[in-house]
């Protein structure tokens, strides 16, 4: 579904990712793991078109690397970005409506479904998103992304800055998405959690892919795990 | 009693004009961080459209008003497309200089192509007649202006609350990139902002023309300056702030005109801006400061 080849990502004159290649198959969950500054978020930004990049980004057999941000998103890519970035000045419901802005299906019933999945969002639907707790904002960011009923979900650090209990809740939800055969590209620093969900994982460091494999092969490699978790 | 009612009406209609124009500046600023000083030339474009309609012997007031508002709106969208789109993601200073440039170019075009002298616009005099109400005499023009502004504000609130494009415009004020990441087209949001801004300038133009009765190349400067001040008072980039700032500025101006003794009549502006300076010492960011938060890991 998503094939990245020789991707280099630039922030101004600085090259943050130095020519990586990876593939996300339809219905699979792939993670990009690695420490801070490894180039994970830069990779996501390149896929959505927010960051400048060279190399090829193929989505559903089409090269999308020259398309503007909105057009790429409309092809069926949704992103729950790092730092959540909910629209703090809009209500919970309004955030969800924007998420489904170009979805021709019945938005209200989709919103109702999300309020069943996350009852707390339903209770606070008229509250400004900026007043939600971090965990609630993360739920909202994921729900907003899925309002467009995308073909692939890019999840950037969903566990960032959240209490362990909330992280478990978020990952249970991602697991449910995976069971529904949603294609997911997951970016995480929390390697243990991410590996449990992933069919395949790539380990990034300093803008290079230093290893890849399944949860089993990567998980049993102690040196790699040390590098991943930063305990090495 | 009649004096108080008349002055209140004056304050409301001054405020209504400032609020309309300030809203037009604020909606563009909130989305692209651009102080559009060419907004005043959009008012002049509306005025010259009225002159053109008279030259074509089209004197039906509805056609004249409709054409002025339409041309102002289209003109505003055209400015976005031609002048502001290339500097959309540039530094705010670049945008500001572009706006000044556009303003100067347009003023000179009016000078060269039309006339440096004021041209009379007589087709709107019919808007002004005295109304007697409960023993008070007020001006119909002021009443129209205040009512129109109230309707415009209500319609705009509904648009910003109820439509996806309106929601996107509010969201864009917070985080434009994230709006694009939900698949909403940036070009459409910018075009809508300039369309609304031009529409508001067109509506304000009708009342300015009805009061002044003439158009000249520098017509737009004073109203936009006042609208800019109204935005600063209200909190730059905040739409409710622009409305509050506009009406407050109108109230301050009329209060100064009424309270200052005749000998200080020429000093009205000094007193108006002086009281605004005091207000800004109390609230340096204006009355309503728009939120600037963008999530917690930036």
Interface residues (C-beta under 8 A of the other chain):
Chain A: X48 X50 X68 X69 X70 X73 X74 X79 X81 X82 X83 X84 X85 X86 X87 X88 X89 X90 X94 X95 X97 X98 X99 X101 X102 X130 X134 X137 X144 X148 X160 X161
Chain B: X164 X167 X168 X170 X171 X173 X174 X175 X177 X178 X179 X180 X181 X182 X183 X184 X185 X186 X290 X291 X293 X294 X295 X296 X297 X298
